[in-house]
Amino acid sequence: MADTSHSAAAQGLADATGVEGGHAGEATGLPQLDFSHFPNQIFWLIVALAAIYFILSRVALPRIATVLAERQGSITNDIAAAEELKQKAQDAEAAYEKALADARAEAQRIAGETRDEIKADLDEAIARADAEIAARSAESEKRIGEIRASAEESVEAVAKDVAVAVVAALGGKADAAAVEGAVDARLKG
């Protein structure tokens, strides 16, 4: 039984390989490893490689080279545009910094001028106030002098009247010249 199944397997292999009889002495196995087929395989390998080389070198590689060149050109253009934009941004930043510095300087100048104007107005107002205070002070001193002189005259008149009244109350007769001389002597010190 083993011989029968072994023989049937050999016959199936022989049918698959195209060898008749299926005997062990005949060629069996993979045809690509059969040395008698090598020249034919090498010929078709060379034909296939030549066809692939021709297709790649004439069609695919020029297209790939064109795409790579376009990509390189667009990358170069993008880098140049980026450098240009970077330079513009730096110029804009420098202009902004200059404008900011100019604005600060202008603000300082305006603040200084305003401060000077306010100080001048304040000095002028203080001078007017000092002059007005001095004028009022002089007027007050004059009035105080007048009041003092008036008060001294009033005190002198009242002192004379009181002296006459006191002498009269004591029962004497007052001499106006004597009372006046006594009051003047006492007021002078």
C-alpha positions as CSV (number, residue, x, y, z in Angstrom):
1,M,0.0,0.0,0.0
2,A,2.8,2.4,0.7
3,D,4.2,1.7,-2.7
4,T,0.9,2.5,-4.3
5,S,0.6,5.8,-2.7
6,H,4.2,6.6,-3.3
7,S,3.9,5.8,-7.0
8,A,0.7,7.9,-7.3
9,A,2.5,10.9,-5.8
10,A,5.3,10.5,-8.2
11,Q,2.9,10.3,-11.1
12,G,1.2,13.5,-9.9
13,L,4.5,15.3,-9.7
14,A,5.4,14.0,-13.1
15,D,2.2,15.3,-14.5
16,A,2.7,18.7,-12.9
17,T,6.3,19.1,-14.2
18,G,5.4,17.7,-17.6
19,V,7.8,14.8,-17.4
20,E,6.4,11.5,-18.5
21,G,6.8,8.4,-16.5
22,G,7.7,10.1,-13.3
23,H,10.9,8.1,-12.8
24,A,13.7,9.2,-10.5
25,G,16.2,9.5,-13.3
26,E,14.2,12.2,-15.2
27,A,14.4,15.9,-14.3
28,T,12.1,17.0,-11.5
29,G,12.1,20.1,-9.3
30,L,11.9,23.8,-9.8
31,P,12.6,24.9,-13.4
32,Q,14.3,28.2,-12.4
33,L,16.9,26.1,-10.6
34,D,17.5,23.9,-13.7
35,F,20.8,24.8,-15.3
36,S,19.5,24.1,-18.7
37,H,17.0,27.0,-18.4
38,F,19.6,29.6,-17.2
39,P,20.4,31.1,-20.6
40,N,16.7,31.7,-21.3
41,Q,16.2,33.2,-17.8
42,I,19.2,35.4,-18.1
43,F,18.0,36.7,-21.5
44,W,14.6,37.6,-20.2
45,L,16.2,39.2,-17.1
46,I,18.3,41.4,-19.3
47,V,15.3,42.3,-21.5
48,A,13.2,43.1,-18.4
49,L,16.0,45.2,-16.8
50,A,16.6,47.0,-20.1
51,A,12.9,47.8,-20.4
52,I,12.7,49.0,-16.8
53,Y,15.8,51.1,-17.4
54,F,14.4,52.5,-20.6
55,I,11.0,53.4,-19.0
56,L,12.6,54.9,-15.9
57,S,15.3,56.9,-17.8
58,R,13.0,58.2,-20.5
59,V,9.7,58.7,-18.6
60,A,9.8,58.4,-14.8
61,L,13.2,59.9,-13.9
62,P,12.8,63.1,-16.0
63,R,9.4,63.7,-14.4
64,I,10.9,63.1,-11.0
65,A,13.8,65.4,-11.8
66,T,11.4,68.1,-13.0
67,V,9.3,67.8,-9.8
68,L,12.4,67.9,-7.7
69,A,13.7,71.0,-9.6
70,E,10.4,72.7,-9.2
71,R,10.3,71.9,-5.5
72,Q,13.9,73.2,-5.1
73,G,12.9,76.4,-7.0
74,S,9.8,76.9,-4.9
75,I,11.8,76.2,-1.7
76,T,14.5,78.7,-2.8
77,N,11.8,81.3,-3.7
78,D,10.1,80.7,-0.4
79,I,13.3,81.1,1.5
80,A,14.1,84.3,-0.4
81,A,10.5,85.6,0.3
82,A,10.9,84.7,4.0
83,E,14.2,86.6,4.1
84,E,12.6,89.6,2.5
85,L,9.7,89.5,4.9
86,K,12.1,89.1,7.8
87,Q,14.0,92.2,6.6
88,K,10.8,94.1,6.2
89,A,9.8,93.0,9.7
90,Q,13.1,94.2,11.1
91,D,12.8,97.5,9.2
92,A,9.3,97.9,10.6
93,E,10.5,97.1,14.1
94,A,13.3,99.7,13.8
95,A,10.8,102.3,12.5
96,Y,8.5,101.5,15.4
97,E,11.3,101.8,17.9
98,K,12.4,105.1,16.3
99,A,8.8,106.4,16.3
100,L,8.4,105.3,19.9
101,A,11.6,107.1,21.0
102,D,10.6,110.2,19.1
103,A,7.1,110.1,20.7
104,R,8.7,109.8,24.2
105,A,11.1,112.7,23.4
106,E,8.2,114.8,22.2
107,A,6.2,113.9,25.3
108,Q,9.2,114.9,27.5
109,R,9.6,118.2,25.6
110,I,5.8,119.0,25.9
111,A,5.8,118.1,29.6
112,G,8.9,120.3,30.1
113,E,7.3,123.2,28.3
114,T,4.0,122.8,30.2
115,R,5.9,122.5,33.5
116,D,7.8,125.7,32.6
117,E,4.6,127.5,31.6
118,I,2.9,126.5,34.8
119,K,5.9,127.5,36.8
120,A,6.0,130.9,35.1
121,D,2.2,131.4,35.7
122,L,2.7,130.3,39.3
123,D,5.6,132.7,39.8
124,E,3.6,135.5,38.2
125,A,0.6,134.7,40.4
126,I,2.8,134.5,43.5
127,A,4.4,137.9,42.6
128,R,0.9,139.4,42.1
129,A,-0.2,137.9,45.4
130,D,2.9,139.2,47.2
131,A,2.4,142.7,45.7
132,E,-1.3,142.6,46.7
133,I,-0.4,141.3,50.2
134,A,2.3,144.0,50.5
135,A,-0.2,146.7,49.4
136,R,-2.8,145.5,51.8
137,S,-0.2,145.2,54.5
138,A,0.9,148.7,53.9
139,E,-2.7,149.9,53.9
140,S,-3.4,147.9,57.1
141,E,-0.3,149.4,58.7
142,K,-1.4,152.9,57.7
143,R,-4.9,152.2,59.1
144,I,-3.4,150.7,62.2
145,G,-1.2,153.9,62.5
146,E,-4.3,156.0,62.0
147,I,-6.3,154.0,64.6
148,R,-3.4,154.2,67.0
149,A,-3.1,158.0,66.5
150,S,-6.8,158.3,66.9
151,A,-6.7,156.1,69.9
152,E,-3.9,158.1,71.5
153,E,-5.9,161.3,70.9
154,S,-9.0,159.7,72.2
155,V,-7.1,158.4,75.3
156,E,-5.7,161.8,75.8
157,A,-9.1,163.4,75.6
158,V,-10.7,160.7,77.7
159,A,-7.9,161.1,80.3
160,K,-8.4,164.8,80.4
161,D,-12.1,164.4,80.8
162,V,-11.7,161.7,83.5
163,A,-9.2,163.9,85.3
164,V,-11.6,166.8,85.3
165,A,-14.4,164.5,86.4
166,V,-12.3,163.0,89.2
167,V,-11.2,166.4,90.5
168,A,-14.7,167.6,90.3
169,A,-15.9,164.5,92.1
170,L,-13.4,165.1,94.9
171,G,-14.8,168.5,95.3
172,G,-12.2,170.6,93.6
173,K,-12.2,172.8,90.7
174,A,-9.9,171.6,88.0
175,D,-7.8,174.0,86.0
176,A,-7.9,173.0,82.4
177,A,-4.2,174.0,81.7
178,A,-3.0,172.1,84.9
179,V,-5.1,169.0,84.0
180,E,-3.8,169.1,80.4
181,G,-0.1,169.5,81.5
182,A,-0.5,166.6,84.1
183,V,-2.1,164.2,81.5
184,D,0.5,165.1,78.8
185,A,3.3,164.5,81.3
186,R,1.9,161.1,82.4
187,L,1.3,160.0,78.7
188,K,4.8,160.8,77.7
189,G,6.3,158.6,80.3
